[in-house]
């Protein structure tokens, strides 16, 4: 597979989004989506409470993450990173439609 000369020189233009999972201050699991180009963190988890069993993914956060990935595609980055949000992807939503 050919690589970009910029990647070979270590000067690649990278863009996209990755998910970061961690425990919040109260001990509850939460997620952030991080823009790999800027480091900006996008809240992507709804605070549903400790007894919640439904999907905690925040649709607004997912939309913000999609914008970040779409802009990276438009910039023609050398390396595009896109984290998948499994339940939304399986139902035909999520980030599937941006590529």
BABATOR-916781 format. One line per 5 residues: number of its first residue (from 1); their letters; for each residue x, y, z of C-alpha. Coordinates in steps of 0.02 Angstrom, whole numbers. Example, Ala and Ser with C-alpha at 12.3 -4.5 7.8 and 13.67 -1.06 7.14 Angstrom:
<atoms>
1> AS> 615/-225/390 | 684/-53/357
</atoms>
This chain:
<atoms>
1> XXXXX> 0/0/0 | 78/166/-51 | 101/297/83 | 101/484/70 | 277/561/66
6> XXXXX> 221/673/209 | 179/521/315 | 350/445/275 | 434/606/334 | 330/611/493
11> XXXXX> 238/769/440 | 69/694/407 | -89/797/418 | -204/696/531 | -388/725/563
16> XXXXX> -541/640/632 | -614/586/797 | -578/457/932 | -681/406/1082 | -611/415/1259
21> XXXXX> -697/316/1397 | -667/353/1580 | -749/363/1750 | -815/533/1798 | -794/615/1968
26> XXXXX> -948/524/2035 | -880/356/1975 | -1000/340/1829 | -935/287/1659 | -933/427/1530
31> XXXXX> -868/461/1354 | -786/604/1264 | -750/615/1078 | -581/697/1044 | -536/791/886
36> XXXXX> -365/715/844 | -308/872/752 | -346/999/888 | -368/898/1046 | -540/975/1073
41> XXXXX> -649/862/1180 | -832/842/1136 | -950/775/1269 | -1033/622/1192 | -1120/544/1340
46> XXXXX> -1288/592/1416 | -1296/593/1606 | -1439/468/1626 | -1406/419/1806 | -1339/263/1889
51> XXXXX> -1492/154/1855 | -1504/191/1668 | -1496/44/1549 | -1523/134/1384 | -1388/199/1267
56> XXXXX> -1299/348/1344 | -1234/416/1179 | -1279/600/1161 | -1348/634/986 | -1283/814/991
61> XXXXX> -1108/754/1034 | -1117/627/894 | -1169/764/773 | -1022/873/830 | -905/724/805
66> XXXXX> -975/698/629 | -938/880/586 | -757/858/643 | -736/702/535 | -823/782/385
71> XXXXX> -709/934/394 | -556/821/400 | -617/733/242 | -642/902/156 | -463/952/205
76> XXXXX> -396/794/120 | -295/743/272 | -158/613/249 | -229/503/386 | -413/502/436
81> XXXXX> -461/425/604 | -645/388/634 | -705/304/792 | -865/204/768 | -1011/217/887
86> XXXXX> -1071/35/876 | -1256/44/921 | -1287/195/810 | -1184/120/668 | -1279/-45/678
91> XXXXX> -1444/47/660 | -1382/143/507 | -1347/304/599 | -1186/368/678 | -1041/417/566
96> XXXX> -1076/296/423 | -1147/424/306 | -1001/547/304 | -878/445/201
</atoms>
